[in-house]
Amino acid sequence: MEPHEIKLIETFVTLVLFFAVRLTLSKLLDRMAKIFHSQKKRIDGFKKILNILALTVAAVFVFIIWGVDQKELLLFISSFLTVLGIAFFAQWSLLSNITSSLILF
């Protein structure tokens, strides 16, 4: 087998494990919610947090498999978060201007 075929198989296994862990955690949390009579909204929020954590771990494993340089990855993540922060600030500013124009009207 060629190296890229091995990487594809490892990536596929990682994704299968991610979905298996996600499904297992979801069922486990549902079972725990029934046992402890927890609120559905609280369990759903906890599921989202665990799904994001599992997705992050799976993404890190895929990046390791494909040999992505850590410095380049950190540069991409910091750039993306910067643009996202600016977009949120612009959205907040836009909503603030719309609200103030409605109040003035």
N, C-alpha and C positions, 0 to 999 in steps of 0.2 A: 504494500500500500504506500501511496505517496503521502508526504507530510500534510498536505492540505486536506486529504481525505480523512486522516486521523483527527485533525482539528475539527472537521465537520462532525464526525462521530462523537467526539468529546463535547462539542457544543450541543448536539442533539440530546446526549445523555444529561447534560446540565439542565437543559430546558425541561426535559421529562421529570427530572428530580425536583425542579422548581415547582412545576404544576402538581406533583405528588405531595410535596410539603405543603403547598398552599391549600390543597383539598383536605389534607389531614388536619391541618391547623383549623380550618373552617369547621369541620365536623367536630373536632375536639372542643372548640369554643361553643358551638351550639349545644353540645352535650353538657358542658359546664354551666351554660346559661340555664338549662332546664333544672339542673341539680340545685343551683344556688338561687334560682328565680330572679335572675338579673334582667334589667331592662334591655329590650332589643336594640335601642339606639346606642347604648353603651357598648354592647357587644359588637355592633357594626363598626363603631369607631375604632375599637381595638383590633378588629379584623383588618381594617384599612391600614393601620399602623404596621401590623405584622406582615401584610402583603407588600407594603413598601419596603420593609426591612428585608424580606425574602427576595424581592426583585433586585434590590441593591446588591445583596450577596451574590445572586446569580449573575448579575451584570459584571461584578468584579471577577468572578470565575471565568466568564467568557472573555473578558479583556486579558486575563492572565493566559488563557489558552491560546489566544491569537497573538500574544506577545506585544500588546500595546505598551508603549513607553509610559512610565508613570508621570514623568514631567510633562509630556504632551497631554496626557489625560487630565492632569490637574490644571493645566493651562486652559483646556477646553471647558472644564467644569467651572472654573472661576470666571471665564468670559461669559459663559451661558448664564450664570447666576447674576453677573453684573447687568447684562442685557435684560434679564427677567426683572431685576430690581428697578431698573429705569422704566420698564414697561408698567410695572405696578404703580410707580410714582406718577407716571403720566396719566394712567387711568384714574388714580385718586384725584389728581389735579383737575382732570376733565370733569369728573363727577362733582367735584367741589364747585367748579365754575357753573355747571348746569344747575346745581342746587341753589347757588347764590342768585343766579339770574331768575329762577322761579320765585325766590323769596322777594327780590326787588320788584318783580312784576306784580 
